[in-house]
């Protein structure tokens, strides 16, 4: 069987984007914790929560990339 394309370009870009979002939101959460403004700590928790969500999405994209590679390997003679 001839593989027309290997794929994964979109998935790799989404994985990278999710990683960047996680770092940005985590750093924003840290900055909000450092600021001397009272009652803003709950906002930093929201940013940390979204950073964790982005890390989970990054992990899911990584699993998808591995799955695509496994399918290509299984289909190649």
N, C-alpha and C positions, 0 to 999 in steps of 0.2 A: 504494500500500500504506500502510495506517495503522499507525504504530508505537505499540504499547500503552504501552510504557515504555522509557526510554533505558537503564536498567540501570547497572551499575558502582558502586552504593552499597557493596555488600559488598567489591568489589575495592579501592575507594578506602580503606575502613576497614582492610583487611588491609595495604595498602601503607603507610598511616600507622603502624599498629602495628609493622610490621617496621622502619620507620625509628626509631621510639622505642626498640625493643629494641636496635637497633644502637648508638644513642647511649649507652644505659644500660650495655651490656656493654663498650663501648670506654672509657667513663669509669671503670668498675670496674677494668678492666685497668690503666689509668693509675694509679689509686689504689694498686693492689697493687704496681706498680713503685716507687712513691714510698715505701711503707712500709719501715722499716729491718729487716724480718724476712728472714733469709737463707733461701734455697731456696724462696721463694714466687714467684719470677719465672716458673716454668713454669706456674703457675696463671694468671698474667696472660696468657700466650700462649694458653691455652685460651679466656679471655674475648675476646681479640682475634680469635681464629679464629671464634668464634661470632658476633662482631660483623660480620665479613666475610660469614659465611653469611647473616645477616639482611639485609645490604645487597644480596646477590645475590637473595634472595627479594623484596626491595622492587623491584628492577629487573624481575624476572619479573612481578610484579603490575602494574607500570607498562606493560609490553608487552601484558599482557592487556587493560588499560583501553584502550590505543590500538587494539587489535584489535577490541574491542567497538564503539568509535566508528567504525572503518572499515566494519564490517558494517552499522551503522545508516545511514551515509552511502551505502553501496552499495545499500541496499534502499529508500531514500527516492527518490521520483521527482523 
